Amino acid sequence: MFPDFLTKPTKNGVLLASSFLLSFSLLACSSDSNESEKPTPTPAYTAIPSSIGIVGDPKDVTVTTSAGTVLMGGSTDVDGAMKWMINKSIGGDVVIIRASGTTGYNQYLYDLVKVNGIRQVNSVETLLINSAELANNPKVAERIKEAEMLFIAGGDQANYIRFWRNTPVEEALNYLINVKKVPVGGTSAGCAILGEAVFTAENNTITSEEALLNPFNSKITLAKSDFINNPFLKNTITDTHYNNPDRKGRQITFLARLATEFNWQQPKGIGVQEQTAVCIDENGKAVVYGTGFAYFLKASSEKPEKCVAGSKLNWINNKKAVQAYLIGGKETGNGSFNLTNWTTISGGIYQNMYVTDGVLSIE
């Protein structure tokens, strides 16, 4: 192990051996010292509370995004609208929030847009925020604020109102929309909470027939939203699954309530059919993607003739109580609607809606 001159029984043999060992030890210490100066490896990703899965690079990226809003009508998601959002996120991080369900959006959105084989998002993470405790957790809100695209999944809007309103999650959503200006959208219940007025569904859902026969039915729980503040959805209430006849009549009833109880002047509504999405850009111009129609509803200046508890709704106004503009969707966008003035429109058709003794008519 040692050279011969160190192992021979000489007078200074022990001293020489000891000196060699000391020198060897010092060299070893010097080597360890150099190793300690190397950069510390990046620690493994630690999921925040509420995270149920992430794909892609967990390290946060910072890019300059373009604002936008997506109102999706439910059922199968609209690829064209999702691509529209991803293109506005400029390679950033996508966050999905929900109060029930799983990570079904993660791989779908991560793989959806590729250029020369390169994915156009950094990561996709799903947060299951199913309690007020999680919605009040600052780490959850901070993760939302890091997003360059946020999408609210379907579910039960009553839970979104119950768990998220007046919490840091609410503040984070409004930060993304109004300060950071990233694309934010939702489908079904996730779309229903994006307008200034919201049908909260806190007493369960309601059909059109029930609403039209009694516009103050206890199931109609409306709130002027102190929740989501989107500048292009002021004075507006959204609804989804609009293929269902049970949606049009109830949204007309919602508008009647907003005109009478809330005293809104010409309240507005946007109704979106399934497999269809309204995409609103940073200037308020809306285009429609998907296979169905979007309805842009504007109430007349005349309030309902009769909108009281226990009585059938009457809102006729010369058969022009509510004017609807319908735009069909295509993957390339077909027609447009300017939400800054509600008059600069193209590519659609007009319909008039009115209610006589609780019966909805569309002409």
Residue pairs with C-beta under 8 A, 6 or more apart in sequence:
2 17
2 20
5 16
6 13
6 16
6 17
6 20
7 13
7 17
10 16
42 59
45 54
45 58
45 59
47 54
48 127
48 137
48 139
48 140
48 142
48 143
49 134
49 137
49 139
49 140
50 127
50 128
50 129
50 134
50 137
50 140
51 125
51 126
51 127
51 128
51 143
52 102
52 103
52 126
52 127
52 128
53 103
53 106
53 125
53 126
54 106
54 123
54 124
54 125
54 126
55 106
55 107
55 110
55 123
55 124
55 125
56 93
56 110
56 119
56 121
56 122
56 123
56 124
57 122
57 123
58 123
58 125
59 122
60 93
60 146
61 91
61 92
61 93
61 122
61 148
62 92
63 89
63 90
63 91
63 92
63 148
64 90
65 88
65 89
65 90
65 92
65 148
65 149
65 180
65 181
65 182
65 183
66 88
66 90
66 181
66 183
66 281
66 282
67 88
67 177
67 181
67 182
67 183
67 281
67 282
68 84
68 85
68 88
68 183
68 184
68 185
68 279
68 280
68 281
68 282
69 177
69 183
69 184
69 185
69 194
69 230
69 232
69 233
69 279
69 280
70 81
70 82
70 84
70 85
70 151
70 183
70 184
70 185
70 186
70 277
70 278
70 279
70 280
71 185
71 186
71 191
71 194
71 238
71 240
71 270
71 272
71 277
71 278
71 280
71 294
72 78
72 81
72 185
72 186
72 187
72 188
72 190
72 191
72 240
72 272
72 276
72 277
72 278
73 187
73 188
73 191
73 240
73 241
73 242
73 272
73 273
73 274
73 275
73 276
73 277
73 290
73 292
73 294
74 154
74 187
74 188
74 191
74 240
74 241
74 272
74 274
75 241
75 274
75 275
76 274
76 275
77 108
77 187
78 275
78 276
78 277
78 289
78 290
78 329
79 112
79 331
80 277
80 289
80 290
80 329
80 330
80 331
80 332
80 333
81 185
81 277
81 279
81 289
81 290
82 109
82 112
82 151
83 112
83 113
84 183
84 279
84 289
85 149
85 151
85 183
85 185
85 279
86 94
86 109
86 112
86 113
86 120
86 121
86 149
87 113
87 120
88 149
88 182
88 183
89 120
89 121
89 148
89 149
89 182
89 183
90 148
91 120
91 121
91 122
91 148
92 121
92 122
92 147
92 148
92 149
92 182
93 121
93 122
93 123
93 124
93 125
93 146
93 147
93 148
93 149
94 109
94 110
94 121
94 123
94 124
94 125
94 147
94 148
94 149
94 150
94 151
95 124
95 125
95 126
95 127
95 143
95 144
95 146
95 147
95 149
95 150
95 151
96 103
96 105
96 106
96 109
96 124
96 125
96 126
96 127
96 150
96 151
96 152
96 153
97 126
97 127
97 129
97 144
97 150
97 151
97 152
97 153
97 169
98 126
98 127
98 128
98 129
98 152
98 153
98 154
98 155
98 190
99 128
99 129
99 130
99 155
99 156
99 159
99 160
99 163
100 128
100 130
100 155
100 156
100 159
101 128
101 153
101 154
101 155
102 126
103 126
105 124
105 126
105 151
105 153
106 124
106 125
106 126
107 124
109 121
109 124
109 151
110 119
110 121
110 123
110 124
111 119
113 119
113 120
113 121
114 120
121 149
122 148
125 143
127 140
127 143
127 144
128 134
129 135
129 140
129 163
129 164
129 169
130 159
130 163
131 163
132 162
132 163
132 167
134 140
134 163
135 163
135 164
135 167
135 168
135 169
135 170
136 167
136 168
136 169
137 168
138 168
140 168
140 169
141 167
141 168
141 169
141 171
141 172
142 172
144 150
144 169
144 172
144 173
144 176
145 172
145 175
145 176
145 180
147 176
147 182
148 182
149 182
149 183
149 184
150 173
150 176
150 182
150 183
150 184
150 185
151 184
151 185
151 186
151 187
151 190
152 160
152 184
152 185
152 186
152 187
152 189
152 190
152 191
152 193
152 194
153 186
153 187
153 190
154 186
154 187
154 188
154 189
154 190
155 188
155 189
155 190
156 189
156 201
157 189
157 190
157 192
157 193
157 198
157 199
157 200
157 201
158 200
158 201
158 202
160 189
160 190
160 193
161 193
161 198
161 200
161 202
161 223
161 227
162 202
163 169
164 170
164 173
164 227
165 226
165 227
166 226
170 227
170 228
173 184
173 228
174 228
174 229
176 182
176 184
177 184
177 228
177 229
177 230
178 229
178 231
181 282
184 194
184 230
185 191
185 277
186 192
186 193
186 194
187 240
187 277
188 240
188 241
189 201
189 240
191 238
191 240
191 272
192 198
192 199
192 201
192 238
192 239
192 240
193 225
193 227
193 228
194 228
194 230
194 233
194 238
195 225
195 228
195 230
195 233
195 236
195 237
195 238
195 270
196 224
196 225
196 229
196 230
196 233
196 234
196 235
196 236
196 237
197 222
197 223
197 224
197 225
197 235
197 236
197 237
197 254
197 258
197 262
197 264
197 267
198 222
198 223
198 225
198 227
198 237
199 220
199 221
199 222
199 237
199 239
199 250
199 254
200 221
200 222
200 223
201 221
202 221
203 218
203 219
203 221
204 219
205 219
206 217
206 219
206 220
206 250
207 246
207 249
207 250
208 245
208 246
208 247
208 248
208 249
208 250
208 253
208 360
209 246
209 249
210 217
210 219
210 250
211 217
211 219
211 220
211 249
211 250
211 253
211 254
211 313
212 249
212 250
212 252
212 253
212 312
212 313
212 355
212 358
212 359
212 360
213 312
213 313
213 358
214 309
214 310
214 311
214 312
215 253
215 256
215 257
215 307
215 308
215 309
215 313
216 257
216 308
216 309
216 310
220 250
220 253
220 254
220 257
222 237
222 254
222 257
222 258
222 261
222 262
224 262
231 284
232 280
232 284
232 339
232 340
233 270
233 339
235 264
235 265
235 266
235 267
235 268
236 267
236 268
236 269
236 270
237 251
237 254
237 255
237 258
237 267
237 268
237 269
237 270
238 269
238 270
238 271
238 272
239 247
239 250
239 251
239 254
239 269
239 270
239 271
239 272
240 247
240 271
240 272
240 274
241 247
241 273
241 274
242 248
242 271
242 272
242 273
242 274
242 292
242 293
242 294
242 295
243 273
243 274
243 292
247 271
248 271
248 295
248 353
248 360
248 362
249 355
249 360
251 269
251 271
251 297
252 297
252 313
252 315
252 321
252 322
252 353
252 355
252 360
253 313
253 355
254 269
255 267
255 268
255 269
255 297
255 299
255 322
256 299
256 304
256 307
256 313
256 315
256 355
257 307
258 264
258 267
258 299
259 265
259 266
259 267
259 299
259 303
259 304
259 307
260 303
260 304
260 307
265 301
266 298
266 299
266 300
266 301
267 299
268 296
268 297
268 298
268 299
268 342
269 295
269 296
269 297
269 322
270 278
270 294
270 295
270 296
270 297
271 294
271 295
271 297
272 278
272 292
272 294
272 295
273 290
273 292
273 293
273 294
274 292
275 290
275 291
275 292
276 288
276 289
276 290
276 291
276 292
276 293
276 294
276 329
277 288
277 289
277 290
277 294
277 329
278 286
278 287
278 288
278 294
279 286
279 287
279 288
279 289
279 333
280 286
280 339
281 287
283 340
284 338
284 339
284 340
285 336
285 337
285 338
285 339
286 294
286 296
286 336
286 337
286 338
286 339
287 327
287 333
287 334
287 335
287 336
287 337
288 294
288 327
288 328
288 329
288 330
288 333
288 334
288 335
289 329
289 330
289 331
289 333
290 329
290 330
290 331
291 329
292 328
292 329
293 326
293 327
293 328
293 329
294 326
294 327
294 329
294 337
295 324
295 325
295 326
296 324
296 325
296 326
296 327
296 337
296 342
296 345
297 322
297 323
297 324
297 353
298 322
298 323
298 324
298 325
298 342
299 321
299 322
300 317
300 320
300 321
300 322
300 323
302 317
302 321
304 313
304 314
304 315
304 321
304 355
305 314
305 315
305 316
305 317
306 312
306 313
306 314
306 315
307 313
307 314
307 315
312 357
312 358
313 355
313 358
314 355
314 356
314 357
314 358
315 321
315 322
315 354
315 355
316 354
316 355
316 356
317 354
319 352
319 354
319 361
319 363
320 352
320 354
321 352
321 353
321 354
321 355
322 352
322 353
322 354
323 350
323 351
323 352
323 353
324 350
324 351
324 352
324 353
324 362
325 337
325 345
325 348
325 349
325 350
325 351
326 348
326 349
326 350
326 351
327 334
327 335
327 336
327 337
327 345
327 347
327 348
328 334
328 335
328 347
328 348
334 347
335 345
335 346
335 347
335 348
336 344
336 345
336 346
336 347
337 344
337 345
337 348
338 344
338 345
351 362
351 363
352 362
352 363
353 360
353 361
353 362
354 360
354 361
355 361
